[in-house]
Amino acid sequence: MSSSPTRLSPADTAPVIAAVAEIADRAFGVAASIATTVERALAGRAAARRTDLAAVEPLVVPVLADLGQPVQGAGFVAAPGVLQDAEWWLEWFARDNDGRPQRLVTHSEPQAIGFYDYEHLPWFVVPRETGRPHVTGPYVDYLCTEEYTLTFTVPVLVEGRFCGVGGADVAVKNAEQALLPTLRASAHRIAVVNGFGRILSSNSGRHLCGDLLDGVAFDELPAGQRVGDLPLAVVALD
């Protein structure tokens, strides 16, 4: 598969970009609220512990309980060594198969079978290295849902020190439900892709989520096709 160099007009892209931005704003809003809560909880704590993260759960659970919004998982992921009683830790909550918010249980010891090493994953690395929000995906989330997922993360900085990320997951199937009306209204075959040219959603039955489009030079796309500063854009398929 390959994408066309056709440049879409602002009228073609604006509705789709607005729909993507609305999803991103909702998810980043949750992630930022978590980050602020954790920053306050850890400020001035010389030896922070998992109990200091207690305020995350009552913040996140009502969000996940609202089935009318797209975020299906959210929480705080600690940088290694930040917590005294857990070298690695995810204070994370997600909907179960019945739609109920549940704490995510992971192996936090590197020696344990099934240990989840997140230190080198993009949703953790990019906010740590850039100090900026980031969206990762679509990718298959084998830890939580085994579904295509978008993960929105923001850095957590406590007195200038990077302490981890606040994050929110959006299932691609939920994102597609929000995007399809504007995609279908387009006069062109178009797709929303990430910075690697991987499709998030499209209005073509031949171009599915997860498919990789050849020839997408993301950095060369005009600003009118990109979703702000995020590694997401709208491209033509014909």
Sine and cosine of phi, psi and omega as CSV:
sin_phi,cos_phi,sin_psi,cos_psi,sin_omega,cos_omega
0.00,0.00,0.51,-0.86,0.05,-1.00
-0.56,-0.83,0.48,-0.88,0.03,-1.00
-0.99,-0.13,0.49,-0.87,-0.01,-1.00
-0.99,0.13,0.52,-0.86,0.07,-1.00
-0.97,0.26,0.05,1.00,-0.01,-1.00
-0.80,0.60,0.77,-0.64,0.06,-1.00
-1.00,-0.05,0.87,-0.49,0.01,-1.00
-0.97,0.23,0.52,-0.85,0.01,-1.00
-0.99,0.17,0.34,-0.94,0.08,-1.00
-0.82,0.57,-0.56,0.83,0.02,-1.00
-0.91,0.42,-0.53,0.85,0.03,-1.00
-0.96,0.29,-0.63,0.77,-0.17,-0.99
-1.00,-0.08,-0.48,0.88,-0.15,-0.99
-0.83,0.56,-0.72,0.69,-0.02,-1.00
-0.89,0.46,-0.63,0.78,-0.01,-1.00
-0.94,0.34,-0.70,0.71,0.03,-1.00
-0.86,0.51,-0.65,0.76,0.01,-1.00
-0.90,0.44,-0.63,0.78,0.01,-1.00
-0.93,0.38,-0.65,0.76,0.06,-1.00
-0.91,0.42,-0.69,0.72,-0.02,-1.00
-0.89,0.46,-0.57,0.82,0.03,-1.00
-0.90,0.43,-0.66,0.75,0.06,-1.00
-0.89,0.45,-0.72,0.69,-0.01,-1.00
-0.89,0.46,-0.67,0.74,0.00,-1.00
-0.88,0.47,-0.65,0.76,0.02,-1.00
-0.90,0.45,-0.74,0.68,-0.04,-1.00
-0.93,0.37,-0.70,0.72,0.02,-1.00
-0.91,0.41,-0.52,0.85,0.05,-1.00
-0.88,0.47,-0.68,0.73,0.05,-1.00
-0.90,0.43,-0.73,0.69,-0.01,-1.00
-0.88,0.48,-0.66,0.75,-0.01,-1.00
-0.92,0.39,-0.61,0.80,0.04,-1.00
-0.90,0.44,-0.65,0.76,0.06,-1.00
-0.89,0.45,-0.71,0.70,-0.01,-1.00
-0.86,0.51,-0.71,0.71,0.00,-1.00
-0.88,0.47,-0.68,0.74,0.00,-1.00
-0.88,0.47,-0.70,0.72,0.00,-1.00
-0.93,0.36,-0.65,0.76,0.02,-1.00
-0.86,0.52,-0.66,0.75,0.04,-1.00
-0.92,0.38,-0.63,0.78,-0.05,-1.00
-0.93,0.36,-0.54,0.84,-0.07,-1.00
-1.00,-0.10,-0.19,0.98,-0.02,-1.00
-0.87,0.50,0.78,-0.63,0.03,-1.00
0.98,0.19,0.02,1.00,0.00,-1.00
-1.00,-0.03,0.93,-0.37,-0.01,-1.00
-0.96,0.28,-0.48,0.88,-0.03,-1.00
-0.69,-0.72,0.97,0.24,-0.05,-1.00
-0.92,0.39,0.53,-0.85,0.00,-1.00
-0.77,-0.64,0.18,-0.98,-0.02,-1.00
-0.86,0.50,-0.55,0.84,-0.01,-1.00
-0.90,0.44,-0.37,0.93,0.03,-1.00
-0.95,0.32,-0.18,0.98,-0.01,-1.00
-0.99,-0.12,0.24,0.97,-0.11,-0.99
-0.86,0.51,-0.46,0.89,-0.06,-1.00
-0.96,0.28,-0.20,0.98,-0.02,-1.00
-0.94,0.35,-0.70,0.72,-0.07,-1.00
-0.85,0.52,-0.79,0.61,0.01,-1.00
-0.91,0.41,-0.30,0.95,0.08,-1.00
-0.98,0.20,-0.66,0.75,-0.14,-0.99
-0.99,0.10,-0.65,0.76,-0.13,-0.99
-0.83,0.56,-0.71,0.70,0.03,-1.00
-0.88,0.47,-0.53,0.85,0.04,-1.00
-0.91,0.42,-0.74,0.67,-0.05,-1.00
-0.93,0.37,-0.46,0.89,0.01,-1.00
-0.95,0.30,-0.30,0.95,0.02,-1.00
-1.00,0.08,0.99,-0.12,-0.06,-1.00
-0.95,0.30,-0.10,1.00,0.01,-1.00
-1.00,0.06,-0.04,1.00,0.04,-1.00
-0.89,-0.46,0.34,-0.94,-0.23,-0.97
-0.99,0.12,-0.28,0.96,-0.06,-1.00
-0.95,0.32,0.82,-0.58,-0.03,-1.00
-0.90,-0.43,-0.07,1.00,0.05,-1.00
-0.37,-0.93,0.55,-0.84,-0.03,-1.00
-0.25,-0.97,0.36,-0.93,0.05,-1.00
0.31,-0.95,-0.33,-0.94,-0.02,-1.00
-0.86,-0.50,0.69,-0.73,0.07,-1.00
-0.88,-0.47,0.89,-0.45,-0.11,-0.99
-0.98,0.18,0.64,-0.77,0.15,-0.99
-0.92,0.39,0.60,-0.80,-0.01,-1.00
-0.82,0.58,0.75,-0.66,0.05,-1.00
1.00,-0.03,-0.10,1.00,-0.02,-1.00
-0.95,0.31,-0.61,0.79,-0.03,-1.00
-0.99,-0.15,0.69,-0.73,-0.06,-1.00
-0.94,0.35,-0.55,0.83,-0.11,-0.99
-0.97,-0.23,0.18,0.98,0.09,-1.00
-0.34,-0.94,0.93,-0.38,-0.02,-1.00
-0.87,0.50,-0.64,0.77,0.04,-1.00
-0.82,-0.57,0.64,-0.77,-0.03,-1.00
-0.35,-0.94,0.69,-0.72,0.14,-0.99
-0.90,-0.43,0.92,-0.40,0.14,-0.99
-1.00,-0.06,0.98,0.20,-0.23,-0.97
-0.80,-0.60,0.58,-0.81,-0.03,-1.00
-0.73,-0.68,0.57,-0.82,-0.04,-1.00
-0.53,-0.85,0.39,-0.92,0.09,-1.00
-0.95,0.31,0.65,-0.76,0.13,-0.99
-1.00,0.08,-0.12,-0.99,-0.07,-1.00
-0.90,0.43,-0.34,0.94,0.03,-1.00
-0.99,-0.10,0.11,0.99,0.02,-1.00
0.99,0.12,0.19,0.98,-0.02,-1.00
-1.00,-0.08,0.68,-0.73,0.03,-1.00
-0.92,0.39,0.74,-0.67,0.01,-1.00
-0.67,-0.74,0.52,-0.85,0.10,-0.99
-0.94,0.33,0.70,-0.71,0.07,-1.00
-0.99,0.15,0.82,-0.58,0.01,-1.00
-0.97,-0.23,0.85,-0.53,0.00,-1.00
-0.77,-0.64,0.29,-0.96,0.09,-1.00
-0.99,0.15,0.88,-0.48,-0.07,-1.00
-0.98,-0.21,0.07,1.00,0.04,-1.00
-0.97,-0.26,0.82,-0.57,-0.05,-1.00
-0.84,0.54,-0.44,0.90,-0.03,-1.00
-0.99,0.15,-0.21,0.98,-0.08,-1.00
-0.97,0.22,0.55,-0.84,0.10,-0.99
-0.92,0.39,0.75,-0.66,-0.01,-1.00
1.00,0.05,0.20,0.98,0.03,-1.00
-0.84,0.54,0.71,-0.70,-0.04,-1.00
-0.99,-0.16,0.98,-0.18,-0.01,-1.00
-1.00,0.02,0.98,-0.17,-0.08,-1.00
-0.99,-0.14,-0.07,1.00,-0.16,-0.99
-0.89,0.46,-0.40,0.91,-0.06,-1.00
-0.93,-0.37,0.23,0.97,0.02,-1.00
-1.00,0.08,0.56,-0.83,-0.10,-1.00
-0.83,0.56,-0.62,0.79,-0.05,-1.00
-0.92,0.39,-0.30,0.96,0.08,-1.00
-0.99,-0.15,-0.69,0.73,-0.10,-0.99
-0.92,0.40,-0.73,0.68,-0.12,-0.99
-0.89,0.46,-0.75,0.66,0.07,-1.00
-0.88,0.47,-0.57,0.82,0.02,-1.00
-0.91,0.41,-0.68,0.73,-0.09,-1.00
-0.99,0.14,-0.49,0.87,-0.09,-1.00
-0.96,-0.27,-0.35,0.93,-0.09,-1.00
0.95,0.31,0.29,0.96,-0.09,-1.00
-0.84,-0.54,0.38,-0.92,0.11,-0.99
-0.89,0.46,0.41,-0.91,-0.01,-1.00
-0.50,-0.87,0.51,-0.86,0.14,-0.99
-0.88,-0.48,0.75,-0.66,0.00,-1.00
-0.91,-0.40,0.71,-0.70,0.07,-1.00
0.81,-0.59,-0.01,-1.00,0.09,1.00
-0.95,0.30,0.64,-0.77,0.07,-1.00
-0.57,-0.82,0.34,-0.94,0.02,-1.00
-0.99,0.12,0.87,-0.49,-0.03,-1.00
-1.00,0.06,1.00,-0.01,-0.05,-1.00
-0.96,0.28,-0.30,0.95,-0.02,-1.00
-0.97,0.24,-0.68,0.73,-0.13,-0.99
-0.96,-0.27,-0.88,0.47,-0.24,-0.97
-0.89,-0.46,-0.27,0.96,-0.10,-0.99
0.85,0.53,0.51,0.86,0.04,-1.00
-0.84,-0.54,0.31,-0.95,0.13,-0.99
-0.89,0.45,0.74,-0.68,-0.17,-0.99
-0.64,-0.77,0.48,-0.88,0.23,-0.97
-0.93,-0.36,0.74,-0.68,0.04,-1.00
-0.89,-0.45,0.85,-0.53,-0.01,-1.00
-0.97,-0.26,0.84,-0.54,-0.06,-1.00
-0.74,-0.67,0.50,-0.86,0.07,-1.00
-0.74,-0.67,0.52,-0.85,-0.01,-1.00
-0.95,0.31,0.56,-0.83,0.13,-0.99
-0.95,-0.31,0.91,-0.41,-0.04,-1.00
-0.90,-0.44,0.83,-0.55,0.02,-1.00
-0.89,-0.45,0.94,-0.35,-0.03,-1.00
0.80,0.60,0.68,0.73,0.05,-1.00
0.99,0.11,-0.08,1.00,-0.03,-1.00
-0.99,-0.17,0.73,-0.68,0.08,-1.00
-0.95,0.31,0.86,-0.51,-0.07,-1.00
-0.91,-0.42,-0.04,1.00,0.00,-1.00
0.60,-0.80,-0.35,-0.94,-0.01,-1.00
-0.73,-0.69,0.56,-0.83,0.26,-0.97
-1.00,-0.08,0.65,-0.76,-0.10,-1.00
-0.56,-0.83,0.28,-0.96,0.06,-1.00
-0.56,-0.83,0.70,-0.71,0.04,-1.00
-0.98,-0.20,0.64,-0.77,0.12,-0.99
-0.82,-0.58,0.85,-0.53,0.07,-1.00
-0.91,0.42,0.69,-0.73,0.00,-1.00
-0.87,0.50,-0.56,0.83,0.01,-1.00
-0.88,0.47,-0.56,0.83,0.06,-1.00
-0.95,0.30,-0.64,0.77,0.03,-1.00
-0.90,0.44,-0.65,0.76,-0.01,-1.00
-0.90,0.44,-0.61,0.79,0.03,-1.00
-0.87,0.50,-0.60,0.80,0.00,-1.00
-0.97,0.23,-0.47,0.88,-0.09,-1.00
-1.00,-0.01,-0.45,0.89,-0.14,-0.99
-0.86,0.51,-0.62,0.78,0.01,-1.00
-0.85,0.53,-0.69,0.73,0.00,-1.00
-0.97,0.26,-0.56,0.83,0.05,-1.00
-0.90,0.43,-0.69,0.73,-0.02,-1.00
-0.94,0.35,-0.42,0.91,0.00,-1.00
-0.98,0.22,-0.20,0.98,-0.04,-1.00
-0.95,0.30,0.56,-0.83,0.07,-1.00
-0.98,0.18,-0.14,0.99,-0.03,-1.00
-0.91,-0.42,0.34,-0.94,0.21,-0.98
-0.99,0.15,0.89,-0.47,-0.08,-1.00
-0.69,-0.72,0.27,-0.96,0.02,-1.00
-0.57,-0.82,0.46,-0.89,0.19,-0.98
-0.99,-0.12,0.82,-0.57,-0.05,-1.00
-0.81,-0.59,0.33,-0.94,0.10,-1.00
-1.00,-0.05,-0.11,-0.99,-0.10,-1.00
-0.91,0.41,-0.25,0.97,0.03,-1.00
-0.98,-0.19,0.05,1.00,-0.02,-1.00
1.00,0.10,0.23,0.97,0.03,-1.00
-1.00,0.08,0.71,-0.70,-0.11,-0.99
-0.97,0.23,0.76,-0.66,0.19,-0.98
-1.00,0.03,-0.76,0.65,0.01,-1.00
-0.34,-0.94,0.42,-0.91,0.02,-1.00
-0.49,-0.87,0.14,-0.99,0.09,-1.00
-0.97,-0.26,0.36,0.93,0.01,-1.00
-0.87,-0.48,0.77,-0.63,0.04,-1.00
-0.93,0.38,-0.24,0.97,0.02,-1.00
-1.00,-0.02,-0.10,1.00,-0.05,-1.00
-0.79,-0.61,0.99,-0.17,-0.17,-0.99
-0.97,-0.23,0.32,-0.95,0.06,-1.00
-0.81,0.58,0.73,-0.68,0.00,-1.00
1.00,-0.09,-0.34,0.94,0.05,-1.00
-0.91,0.42,0.56,-0.83,0.01,-1.00
-0.97,-0.24,0.84,-0.54,0.04,-1.00
-1.00,0.04,0.81,-0.59,0.09,-1.00
-0.97,0.26,0.51,-0.86,0.15,-0.99
0.99,0.14,0.19,0.98,0.05,-1.00
-1.00,0.06,0.96,-0.27,0.07,-1.00
-1.00,-0.04,1.00,0.04,-0.19,-0.98
-0.83,0.55,-0.70,0.71,-0.05,-1.00
-0.91,0.41,-0.30,0.95,-0.01,-1.00
-1.00,-0.08,-0.07,1.00,0.01,-1.00
-0.93,0.36,0.63,-0.78,0.03,-1.00
-0.91,0.41,0.43,-0.90,-0.05,-1.00
-0.84,0.55,-0.53,0.85,-0.03,-1.00
-0.93,0.38,-0.18,0.98,0.04,-1.00
-0.97,-0.25,-0.10,1.00,-0.09,-1.00
-0.97,-0.22,0.49,-0.87,-0.01,-1.00
-1.00,-0.04,0.99,0.11,-0.01,-1.00
0.83,0.55,-0.74,-0.67,0.00,-1.00
-1.00,-0.07,0.09,1.00,-0.05,-1.00
-0.99,0.15,0.44,-0.90,0.05,-1.00
-0.99,0.17,0.83,0.55,0.04,-1.00
-0.68,-0.74,0.57,-0.82,-0.03,-1.00
-0.41,-0.91,0.27,-0.96,0.08,-1.00
-0.96,-0.28,0.78,-0.62,-0.01,-1.00
-0.78,-0.62,0.40,-0.92,0.05,-1.00
-1.00,0.10,0.57,-0.82,0.04,-1.00
-0.96,-0.26,-0.10,1.00,0.01,-1.00
-0.62,-0.78,0.00,0.00,0.00,0.00
